[in-house]
Amino acid sequence: MSINLNNYLDSTADVNGTWSEITSTPSGYLNGSMWSPFLSGTGTFIFQYTANGLCSGQDTAIYTVTVNDCGVCYINPNTSVAGIDSKHGITLLQRA
């Protein structure tokens, strides 16, 4: 799954600019404005957005994204009093 970095621009920003990754070791997963954090792994990634100025020159903005590794995430089981009986169960064995 990719994210569109343009979604994080200010609403008044020029959307015709260009994105570049300026992380010391780039992830290599930036394609235009689309970036794949799930392929990039954990770490801090730095992106620069460059747009032409209204009269001359260029304007730039720096965006820093940190991807944390949660490892394996579990939801604690429901240990409260049992509810209404059900005729259906949940299985990972594909025999339901």
HUPE-V651813 format. One record per pair of residues at least 12 apart in sequence whose C-alpha atoms are under 10 Angstrom apart, sorted by the first residue. I is the first residue (numbers start at 1). GAP is how many residues later the second one is. Records with the same first field share a line. If there is no record, write none. Layout:
BEGIN
I: GAP / GAP
END
This chain:
BEGIN
1: 33 / 34 / 35 / 36 / 37 / 38
2: 27 / 28 / 29 / 31 / 32 / 33 / 34 / 35 / 36 / 37
3: 27 / 30 / 31 / 32 / 33 / 34 / 35
4: 26 / 27 / 28 / 29 / 30 / 31 / 32
5: 14 / 25 / 27 / 28 / 29 / 30 / 42 / 44 / 58
6: 12 / 13 / 26 / 27 / 28 / 43
7: 26
8: 55
9: 40 / 52 / 54
13: 38
14: 36 / 37 / 38 / 39 / 40 / 45
15: 18 / 34 / 35 / 36
16: 34 / 35 / 36
17: 15 / 16 / 32 / 33 / 34 / 35 / 41 / 42 / 43
18: 14 / 15 / 30 / 31 / 32 / 33 / 34 / 42
19: 12 / 13 / 14 / 15 / 16 / 28 / 29 / 30 / 31 / 32 / 41 / 42 / 43
20: 12 / 13 / 26 / 27 / 28 / 29 / 30 / 42
21: 14 / 24 / 25 / 26 / 27 / 28 / 41 / 42 / 43
22: 23 / 24 / 25 / 26 / 40 / 41 / 42
23: 21 / 22 / 23 / 24 / 25 / 41
24: 20 / 21 / 22
25: 20 / 21
26: 14 / 19 / 20 / 21
27: 12 / 13 / 14 / 16 / 18 / 19
28: 12
30: 17
33: 16
37: 28 / 29 / 30
38: 29
40: 27
41: 26 / 27 / 28
42: 24 / 25 / 26 / 27 / 28
43: 22 / 23 / 24 / 25 / 26
44: 20 / 21 / 22 / 23 / 24
45: 18 / 19 / 20 / 21 / 22
46: 16 / 17 / 18 / 19 / 20
47: 14 / 15 / 16 / 17 / 18
48: 12 / 13 / 14 / 15 / 16
49: 12 / 13 / 14
50: 12
END
